[in-house]
Amino acid sequence: MHAGLAARGLACVRVQVQVIGEDGREHARLWRHDGLLSALAVAERVRWQLAGWQPGQDSHHGEPPDEHGVRPGGIVLLRLVPDQVVRAHGRQLGLWGDAVVSDRVARAALRVQAMLGHGAVTRPVPSGGRGPAEEATLVPFGDAGDPERPPDRPWPGRIPVPVPATVCQDPLPARVTDAAGAPVAVTGRAQVSAPPSRMSAGGGPWPVAERWWRPQAARRRARFQLVTEDGAAWLAAVQGGRWQIEARYD
C-alpha cells in the first residue's frame, strides 16, 4: 500500500482496517495519525485492532469455546484501505536537532503502546469547555487530535484567559466566608451574597448552567478568581452551597 501511494507521490494519514473472520463477521475501524502513517504505524494499529477482537468469539455454532471463552476461528480476509491521503512533501528536519528528540520520544511512546496497548500513552489536545478540566482532552499518542468539543466555538460561562496552569484532578473542598464568617453564596441571578473575606476578587462570578434540559444531569455553578494574602491566585467554584478549589494560577 505504501509503495503504491509513494509511486503516485501520496502519503496516508487515515487508513481503514477491515477484518473478516471464518464465521463471516466483519470488524472495521478507521485509524488516524497526526503526522503520516508509516508502514510500522499501520502494522501496530492492525495488531491493536486484532488484539481487541477475535473472530468466532460471538459465534454459537461449531466447536465449543476454549477455557478463555473464545471459539475457534481464523481470519480469511485482511484489507487496508487508504481512506485519506495527502501529497507527500517529505520531512523537514529541525535546524537545531529538535527532530531527533521528538523521534526519540515517539519511539519510546510506541514501544510502551506495543507492550501495554493503544491507549496506554496519551497526550493532551485543546478542546472546548467552560471549566479548566474540560479545556484539554487526552488522546492516544499518534492519533489525530479531534476533540468532541471544538475549542473555537462559543462557550458561555467559560473562565477568561489566561487559563490556570495547575488543574486539580479532583477539586479540593474549600470554605469561603464573608467578613462576618457567613458562607458566601450566589443567587440564581448570579448575585453574590457578600464579598469573600480576606480575599480580593479578580472578577466573576461566571455563572454556568449546563444541561438544563436534562434534570438528572443539570448542573449550576459559579466560578471566581480569588487572590489570597500571600499572592497566590486560585480558581474557585460554588455549587449547591459548597465551595471547591478547581485550579491554581502559577
ZADO-1210 file (C-alpha; in nm, 4 decimals, padded with zeros to 6 digits):
<atoms>
<atom x="00.0000" y="00.0000" z="00.0000" code="MET" pos="1"/>
<atom x="00.2753" y="00.2444" z="00.0924" code="HIS" pos="2"/>
<atom x="00.4781" y="00.1629" z="-00.2171" code="ALA" pos="3"/>
<atom x="00.1752" y="00.2212" z="-00.4401" code="GLY" pos="4"/>
<atom x="00.0985" y="00.5544" z="-00.2746" code="LEU" pos="5"/>
<atom x="00.4624" y="00.6648" z="-00.2868" code="ALA" pos="6"/>
<atom x="00.4750" y="00.5906" z="-00.6585" code="ALA" pos="7"/>
<atom x="00.1919" y="00.8411" z="-00.7002" code="ARG" pos="8"/>
<atom x="00.3508" y="01.0996" z="-00.4700" code="GLY" pos="9"/>
<atom x="00.0960" y="01.0415" z="-00.1922" code="LEU" pos="10"/>
<atom x="00.1080" y="00.9595" z="00.1776" code="ALA" pos="11"/>
<atom x="-00.1619" y="00.8152" z="00.4046" code="CYS" pos="12"/>
<atom x="-00.2923" y="00.9950" z="00.7145" code="VAL" pos="13"/>
<atom x="-00.6034" y="00.7809" z="00.7729" code="ARG" pos="14"/>
<atom x="-00.6425" y="00.4117" z="00.6979" code="VAL" pos="15"/>
<atom x="-00.9335" y="00.1727" z="00.7354" code="GLN" pos="16"/>
<atom x="-00.8568" y="-00.1778" z="00.8590" code="VAL" pos="17"/>
<atom x="-01.1171" y="-00.4365" z="00.7579" code="GLN" pos="18"/>
<atom x="-01.1051" y="-00.7874" z="00.9047" code="VAL" pos="19"/>
<atom x="-01.3382" y="-01.0758" z="00.8148" code="ILE" pos="20"/>
<atom x="-01.3379" y="-01.3972" z="01.0160" code="GLY" pos="21"/>
<atom x="-01.4264" y="-01.7527" z="00.9234" code="GLU" pos="22"/>
<atom x="-01.7739" y="-01.7077" z="01.0670" code="ASP" pos="23"/>
<atom x="-01.8401" y="-01.4214" z="00.8235" code="GLY" pos="24"/>
<atom x="-01.8321" y="-01.1469" z="01.0835" code="ARG" pos="25"/>
<atom x="-01.6605" y="-00.8227" z="00.9799" code="GLU" pos="26"/>
<atom x="-01.4739" y="-00.5823" z="01.2026" code="HIS" pos="27"/>
<atom x="-01.3681" y="-00.2458" z="01.0568" code="ALA" pos="28"/>
<atom x="-01.2114" y="00.0614" z="01.2115" code="ARG" pos="29"/>
<atom x="-01.0599" y="00.3895" z="01.0958" code="LEU" pos="30"/>
<atom x="-00.7165" y="00.4861" z="01.2297" code="TRP" pos="31"/>
<atom x="-00.5708" y="00.8356" z="01.2037" code="ARG" pos="32"/>
<atom x="-00.2309" y="00.9825" z="01.2737" code="HIS" pos="33"/>
<atom x="-00.1291" y="01.3387" z="01.3489" code="ASP" pos="34"/>
<atom x="00.1554" y="01.3078" z="01.1001" code="GLY" pos="35"/>
<atom x="00.1912" y="01.0345" z="00.8382" code="LEU" pos="36"/>
<atom x="00.1051" y="00.6687" z="00.8870" code="LEU" pos="37"/>
<atom x="00.4224" y="00.4713" z="00.8241" code="SER" pos="38"/>
<atom x="00.4233" y="00.1000" z="00.7457" code="ALA" pos="39"/>
<atom x="00.5192" y="00.0269" z="01.1069" code="LEU" pos="40"/>
<atom x="00.2436" y="00.2526" z="01.2400" code="ALA" pos="41"/>
<atom x="-00.0165" y="00.0737" z="01.0256" code="VAL" pos="42"/>
<atom x="00.1125" y="-00.2681" z="01.1354" code="ALA" pos="43"/>
<atom x="00.0893" y="-00.1680" z="01.5025" code="GLU" pos="44"/>
<atom x="-00.2688" y="-00.0460" z="01.4593" code="ARG" pos="45"/>
<atom x="-00.3687" y="-00.3691" z="01.2872" code="VAL" pos="46"/>
<atom x="-00.2234" y="-00.5622" z="01.5801" code="ARG" pos="47"/>
<atom x="-00.4041" y="-00.3434" z="01.8365" code="TRP" pos="48"/>
<atom x="-00.7302" y="-00.3902" z="01.6496" code="GLN" pos="49"/>
<atom x="-00.6911" y="-00.7682" z="01.6326" code="LEU" pos="50"/>
<atom x="-00.5933" y="-00.7829" z="01.9992" code="ALA" pos="51"/>
<atom x="-00.9280" y="-00.6303" z="02.0930" code="GLY" pos="52"/>
<atom x="-01.1320" y="-00.8577" z="01.8671" code="TRP" pos="53"/>
<atom x="-01.1066" y="-01.2274" z="01.7964" code="GLN" pos="54"/>
<atom x="-01.3180" y="-01.3847" z="01.5224" code="PRO" pos="55"/>
<atom x="-01.5601" y="-01.6518" z="01.6327" code="GLY" pos="56"/>
<atom x="-01.5950" y="-01.5293" z="01.9921" code="GLN" pos="57"/>
<atom x="-01.9657" y="-01.4495" z="01.9461" code="ASP" pos="58"/>
<atom x="-02.0490" y="-01.7462" z="01.7235" code="SER" pos="59"/>
<atom x="-02.2957" y="-02.0012" z="01.8607" code="HIS" pos="60"/>
<atom x="-02.2224" y="-02.2848" z="01.6201" code="HIS" pos="61"/>
<atom x="-01.9301" y="-02.5139" z="01.5521" code="GLY" pos="62"/>
<atom x="-01.6803" y="-02.6195" z="01.8132" code="GLU" pos="63"/>
<atom x="-01.7291" y="-02.5233" z="02.1787" code="PRO" pos="64"/>
<atom x="-01.5308" y="-02.2324" z="02.3273" code="PRO" pos="65"/>
<atom x="-01.1986" y="-02.2902" z="02.4975" code="ASP" pos="66"/>
<atom x="-01.1140" y="-02.2157" z="02.8604" code="GLU" pos="67"/>
<atom x="-01.0964" y="-01.8418" z="02.7807" code="HIS" pos="68"/>
<atom x="-01.4450" y="-01.8339" z="02.6262" code="GLY" pos="69"/>
<atom x="-01.3164" y="-01.7921" z="02.2700" code="VAL" pos="70"/>
<atom x="-01.4443" y="-02.0186" z="01.9939" code="ARG" pos="71"/>
<atom x="-01.2059" y="-02.1476" z="01.7276" code="PRO" pos="72"/>
<atom x="-01.1880" y="-01.9389" z="01.4128" code="GLY" pos="73"/>
<atom x="-00.9424" y="-01.7674" z="01.1880" code="GLY" pos="74"/>
<atom x="-00.9146" y="-01.4624" z="00.9650" code="ILE" pos="75"/>
<atom x="-00.9990" y="-01.5096" z="00.5997" code="VAL" pos="76"/>
<atom x="-00.9520" y="-01.1503" z="00.4826" code="LEU" pos="77"/>
<atom x="-00.7462" y="-00.8515" z="00.5957" code="LEU" pos="78"/>
<atom x="-00.7875" y="-00.5363" z="00.3884" code="ARG" pos="79"/>
<atom x="-00.6133" y="-00.1990" z="00.4270" code="LEU" pos="80"/>
<atom x="-00.7927" y="00.0933" z="00.2647" code="VAL" pos="81"/>
<atom x="-00.6126" y="00.4322" z="00.2484" code="PRO" pos="82"/>
<atom x="-00.9148" y="00.6403" z="00.3474" code="ASP" pos="83"/>
<atom x="-00.7406" y="00.9795" z="00.3466" code="GLN" pos="84"/>
<atom x="-00.4251" y="01.0673" z="00.1561" code="VAL" pos="85"/>
<atom x="-00.2215" y="01.3844" z="00.1119" code="VAL" pos="86"/>
<atom x="00.0611" y="01.4951" z="-00.1116" code="ARG" pos="87"/>
<atom x="00.3935" y="01.3581" z="00.0081" code="ALA" pos="88"/>
<atom x="00.6224" y="01.6575" z="00.0606" code="HIS" pos="89"/>
<atom x="00.8902" y="01.4720" z="00.2542" code="GLY" pos="90"/>
<atom x="01.0012" y="01.5657" z="00.6031" code="ARG" pos="91"/>
<atom x="01.1897" y="01.8770" z="00.7050" code="GLN" pos="92"/>
<atom x="01.4359" y="01.8080" z="00.9864" code="LEU" pos="93"/>
<atom x="01.4856" y="02.0635" z="01.2619" code="GLY" pos="94"/>
<atom x="01.7793" y="02.3025" z="01.2245" code="LEU" pos="95"/>
<atom x="01.9000" y="02.2511" z="01.5833" code="TRP" pos="96"/>
<atom x="01.8282" y="01.8827" z="01.6139" code="GLY" pos="97"/>
<atom x="01.4845" y="01.9084" z="01.7799" code="ASP" pos="98"/>
<atom x="01.3521" y="01.6430" z="01.5405" code="ALA" pos="99"/>
<atom x="01.5976" y="01.3928" z="01.6918" code="VAL" pos="100"/>
<atom x="01.4486" y="01.4459" z="02.0384" code="VAL" pos="101"/>
<atom x="01.0933" y="01.4213" z="01.9007" code="SER" pos="102"/>
<atom x="01.1783" y="01.0972" z="01.7191" code="ASP" pos="103"/>
<atom x="01.3262" y="00.9530" z="02.0372" code="ARG" pos="104"/>
<atom x="01.0107" y="01.0386" z="02.2335" code="VAL" pos="105"/>
<atom x="00.7914" y="00.8936" z="01.9581" code="ALA" pos="106"/>
<atom x="00.9855" y="00.5670" z="01.9509" code="ARG" pos="107"/>
<atom x="00.9639" y="00.5344" z="02.3294" code="ALA" pos="108"/>
<atom x="00.5891" y="00.6042" z="02.3259" code="ALA" pos="109"/>
<atom x="00.5323" y="00.3478" z="02.0515" code="LEU" pos="110"/>
<atom x="00.7282" y="00.0853" z="02.2463" code="ARG" pos="111"/>
<atom x="00.5111" y="00.1430" z="02.5528" code="VAL" pos="112"/>
<atom x="00.1974" y="00.1227" z="02.3382" code="GLN" pos="113"/>
<atom x="00.3208" y="-00.2020" z="02.1856" code="ALA" pos="114"/>
<atom x="00.3571" y="-00.3507" z="02.5343" code="MET" pos="115"/>
<atom x="00.0545" y="-00.2030" z="02.7137" code="LEU" pos="116"/>
<atom x="-00.1933" y="-00.1154" z="02.4397" code="GLY" pos="117"/>
<atom x="-00.3010" y="00.1723" z="02.2208" code="HIS" pos="118"/>
<atom x="-00.4490" y="00.3850" z="02.4991" code="GLY" pos="119"/>
<atom x="-00.1579" y="00.3426" z="02.7406" code="ALA" pos="120"/>
<atom x="00.0176" y="00.6617" z="02.6230" code="VAL" pos="121"/>
<atom x="-00.1875" y="00.9759" z="02.5753" code="THR" pos="122"/>
<atom x="-00.1263" y="01.3431" z="02.5070" code="ARG" pos="123"/>
<atom x="-00.3452" y="01.6482" z="02.5767" code="PRO" pos="124"/>
<atom x="-00.5074" y="01.8430" z="02.2933" code="VAL" pos="125"/>
<atom x="-00.7037" y="02.1695" z="02.3317" code="PRO" pos="126"/>
<atom x="-01.0791" y="02.1260" z="02.3482" code="SER" pos="127"/>
<atom x="-01.3842" y="02.3336" z="02.4263" code="GLY" pos="128"/>
<atom x="-01.5448" y="02.3675" z="02.7675" code="GLY" pos="129"/>
<atom x="-01.6338" y="02.6017" z="03.0475" code="ARG" pos="130"/>
<atom x="-01.4123" y="02.4680" z="03.3258" code="GLY" pos="131"/>
<atom x="-01.0335" y="02.4289" z="03.3251" code="PRO" pos="132"/>
<atom x="-01.0516" y="02.0487" z="03.3322" code="ALA" pos="133"/>
<atom x="-01.2694" y="02.0489" z="03.0185" code="GLU" pos="134"/>
<atom x="-01.0327" y="02.2553" z="02.8044" code="GLU" pos="135"/>
<atom x="-00.7982" y="01.9640" z="02.7375" code="ALA" pos="136"/>
<atom x="-00.8764" y="01.6134" z="02.6083" code="THR" pos="137"/>
<atom x="-00.6392" y="01.3182" z="02.6301" code="LEU" pos="138"/>
<atom x="-00.5997" y="01.1243" z="02.3021" code="VAL" pos="139"/>
<atom x="-00.3797" y="00.8193" z="02.2346" code="PRO" pos="140"/>
<atom x="-00.0308" y="00.9115" z="02.1212" code="PHE" pos="141"/>
<atom x="-00.0044" y="00.9296" z="01.7434" code="GLY" pos="142"/>
<atom x="-00.3768" y="00.9760" z="01.6810" code="ASP" pos="143"/>
<atom x="-00.5076" y="01.2944" z="01.5271" code="ALA" pos="144"/>
<atom x="-00.6342" y="01.5346" z="01.7908" code="GLY" pos="145"/>
<atom x="-01.0002" y="01.5902" z="01.7012" code="ASP" pos="146"/>
<atom x="-01.1820" y="01.6549" z="02.0304" code="PRO" pos="147"/>
<atom x="-01.5570" y="01.6138" z="02.0530" code="GLU" pos="148"/>
<atom x="-01.5837" y="01.9722" z="02.1836" code="ARG" pos="149"/>
<atom x="-01.4064" y="02.2090" z="01.9392" code="PRO" pos="150"/>
<atom x="-01.2259" y="02.4892" z="02.1246" code="PRO" pos="151"/>
<atom x="-01.3096" y="02.7551" z="01.8640" code="ASP" pos="152"/>
<atom x="-01.6835" y="02.7554" z="01.9416" code="ARG" pos="153"/>
<atom x="-01.8501" y="02.9869" z="02.1928" code="PRO" pos="154"/>
<atom x="-01.8772" y="02.8500" z="02.5459" code="TRP" pos="155"/>
<atom x="-02.0959" y="03.0835" z="02.7556" code="PRO" pos="156"/>
<atom x="-01.9788" y="03.0950" z="03.1145" code="GLY" pos="157"/>
<atom x="-01.6223" y="02.9856" z="03.0443" code="ARG" pos="158"/>
<atom x="-01.3445" y="03.1393" z="03.2517" code="ILE" pos="159"/>
<atom x="-01.1418" y="03.4116" z="03.0790" code="PRO" pos="160"/>
<atom x="-00.7800" y="03.3784" z="02.9740" code="VAL" pos="161"/>
<atom x="-00.5214" y="03.3083" z="03.0959" code="PRO" pos="162"/>
<atom x="-00.6223" y="02.9576" z="03.1928" code="VAL" pos="163"/>
<atom x="-00.4823" y="02.8103" z="03.5174" code="PRO" pos="164"/>
<atom x="-00.1527" y="02.6256" z="03.4894" code="ALA" pos="165"/>
<atom x="-00.2269" y="02.3698" z="03.7617" code="THR" pos="166"/>
<atom x="-00.5643" y="02.1938" z="03.7486" code="VAL" pos="167"/>
<atom x="-00.6816" y="01.9728" z="04.0338" code="CYS" pos="168"/>
<atom x="-00.7760" y="01.6283" z="03.9118" code="GLN" pos="169"/>
<atom x="-01.0227" y="01.6098" z="04.2000" code="ASP" pos="170"/>
<atom x="-01.1496" y="01.9529" z="04.3164" code="PRO" pos="171"/>
<atom x="-01.0389" y="02.0342" z="04.6702" code="LEU" pos="172"/>
<atom x="-01.3151" y="02.1147" z="04.9227" code="PRO" pos="173"/>
<atom x="-01.2986" y="02.4770" z="05.0319" code="ALA" pos="174"/>
<atom x="-01.4789" y="02.7212" z="05.2591" code="ARG" pos="175"/>
<atom x="-01.5250" y="03.0831" z="05.1594" code="VAL" pos="176"/>
<atom x="-01.6832" y="03.3218" z="05.4063" code="THR" pos="177"/>
<atom x="-01.7564" y="03.6917" z="05.4324" code="ASP" pos="178"/>
<atom x="-01.6240" y="03.9293" z="05.6965" code="ALA" pos="179"/>
<atom x="-01.8861" y="03.8079" z="05.9458" code="ALA" pos="180"/>
<atom x="-01.7927" y="03.4426" z="05.8972" code="GLY" pos="181"/>
<atom x="-02.1037" y="03.3526" z="05.6976" code="ALA" pos="182"/>
<atom x="-02.0595" y="03.1353" z="05.3859" code="PRO" pos="183"/>
<atom x="-02.0569" y="03.3328" z="05.0614" code="VAL" pos="184"/>
<atom x="-02.3425" y="03.2278" z="04.8342" code="ALA" pos="185"/>
<atom x="-02.4501" y="03.3070" z="04.4790" code="VAL" pos="186"/>
<atom x="-02.8167" y="03.3521" z="04.3905" code="THR" pos="187"/>
<atom x="-02.9890" y="03.2218" z="04.0798" code="GLY" pos="188"/>
<atom x="-02.9380" y="03.5659" z="03.9258" code="ARG" pos="189"/>
<atom x="-02.5605" y="03.5422" z="03.9802" code="ALA" pos="190"/>
<atom x="-02.5639" y="03.7907" z="04.2691" code="GLN" pos="191"/>
<atom x="-02.3022" y="03.7426" z="04.5426" code="VAL" pos="192"/>
<atom x="-02.4309" y="03.7485" z="04.8993" code="SER" pos="193"/>
<atom x="-02.1153" y="03.9248" z="05.0261" code="ALA" pos="194"/>
<atom x="-01.7545" y="03.9745" z="04.9151" code="PRO" pos="195"/>
<atom x="-01.5196" y="03.6923" z="05.0221" code="PRO" pos="196"/>
<atom x="-01.3310" y="03.7822" z="05.3379" code="SER" pos="197"/>
<atom x="-00.9530" y="03.8293" z="05.3307" code="ARG" pos="198"/>
<atom x="-00.9538" y="03.7685" z="04.9576" code="MET" pos="199"/>
<atom x="-00.9632" y="04.0025" z="04.6647" code="SER" pos="200"/>
<atom x="-01.1915" y="03.9070" z="04.3785" code="ALA" pos="201"/>
<atom x="-01.0207" y="03.9194" z="04.0402" code="GLY" pos="202"/>
<atom x="-01.3501" y="03.9007" z="03.8554" code="GLY" pos="203"/>
<atom x="-01.6653" y="03.6980" z="03.8367" code="GLY" pos="204"/>
<atom x="-01.8735" y="03.5281" z="03.9144" code="PRO" pos="205"/>
<atom x="-01.9016" y="03.3349" z="03.5895" code="TRP" pos="206"/>
<atom x="-02.2350" y="03.1545" z="03.6207" code="PRO" pos="207"/>
<atom x="-02.2660" y="02.8219" z="03.4413" code="VAL" pos="208"/>
<atom x="-02.5948" y="02.6418" z="03.3757" code="ALA" pos="209"/>
<atom x="-02.5314" y="02.3137" z="03.1966" code="GLU" pos="210"/>
<atom x="-02.7748" y="02.0566" z="03.0559" code="ARG" pos="211"/>
<atom x="-03.0798" y="02.2363" z="03.1937" code="TRP" pos="212"/>
<atom x="-03.2939" y="02.0343" z="02.9528" code="TRP" pos="213"/>
<atom x="-03.1962" y="01.7121" z="03.1352" code="ARG" pos="214"/>
<atom x="-03.2960" y="01.7438" z="03.5026" code="PRO" pos="215"/>
<atom x="-03.0939" y="01.4403" z="03.6097" code="GLN" pos="216"/>
<atom x="-02.7734" y="01.5782" z="03.4540" code="ALA" pos="217"/>
<atom x="-02.8357" y="01.9504" z="03.5084" code="ALA" pos="218"/>
<atom x="-02.5701" y="02.1487" z="03.6909" code="ARG" pos="219"/>
<atom x="-02.5500" y="02.5102" z="03.8080" code="ARG" pos="220"/>
<atom x="-02.2316" y="02.6603" z="03.9461" code="ARG" pos="221"/>
<atom x="-02.0468" y="02.9915" z="03.9643" code="ALA" pos="222"/>
<atom x="-01.6716" y="03.0406" z="03.9357" code="ARG" pos="223"/>
<atom x="-01.4476" y="03.3034" z="04.0952" code="PHE" pos="224"/>
<atom x="-01.0873" y="03.4082" z="04.0542" code="GLN" pos="225"/>
<atom x="-00.9567" y="03.4691" z="04.4074" code="LEU" pos="226"/>
<atom x="-00.6241" y="03.6033" z="04.5318" code="VAL" pos="227"/>
<atom x="-00.5090" y="03.5244" z="04.8851" code="THR" pos="228"/>
<atom x="-00.2926" y="03.7460" z="05.1030" code="GLU" pos="229"/>
<atom x="00.0216" y="03.5510" z="05.0086" code="ASP" pos="230"/>
<atom x="-00.0289" y="03.6494" z="04.6434" code="GLY" pos="231"/>
<atom x="-00.1464" y="03.3068" z="04.5236" code="ALA" pos="232"/>
<atom x="-00.4278" y="03.3073" z="04.2683" code="ALA" pos="233"/>
<atom x="-00.6972" y="03.0397" z="04.2711" code="TRP" pos="234"/>
<atom x="-00.9955" y="02.9354" z="04.0634" code="LEU" pos="235"/>
<atom x="-01.2822" y="02.8529" z="04.2989" code="ALA" pos="236"/>
<atom x="-01.6357" y="02.7360" z="04.2272" code="ALA" pos="237"/>
<atom x="-01.9532" y="02.7210" z="04.4335" code="VAL" pos="238"/>
<atom x="-02.2249" y="02.4671" z="04.3612" code="GLN" pos="239"/>
<atom x="-02.5161" y="02.3801" z="04.5858" code="GLY" pos="240"/>
<atom x="-02.3727" y="02.5993" z="04.8608" code="GLY" pos="241"/>
<atom x="-02.0392" y="02.4120" z="04.8634" code="ARG" pos="242"/>
<atom x="-01.7096" y="02.5675" z="04.7583" code="TRP" pos="243"/>
<atom x="-01.4267" y="02.3884" z="04.5771" code="GLN" pos="244"/>
<atom x="-01.0801" y="02.4857" z="04.4564" code="ILE" pos="245"/>
<atom x="-01.0601" y="02.3794" z="04.0920" code="GLU" pos="246"/>
<atom x="-00.7191" y="02.5107" z="03.9919" code="ALA" pos="247"/>
<atom x="-00.4284" y="02.7362" z="04.0796" code="ARG" pos="248"/>
<atom x="-00.2650" y="03.0064" z="03.8693" code="TYR" pos="249"/>
<atom x="00.1149" y="02.9626" z="03.8737" code="ASP" pos="250"/>
</atoms>
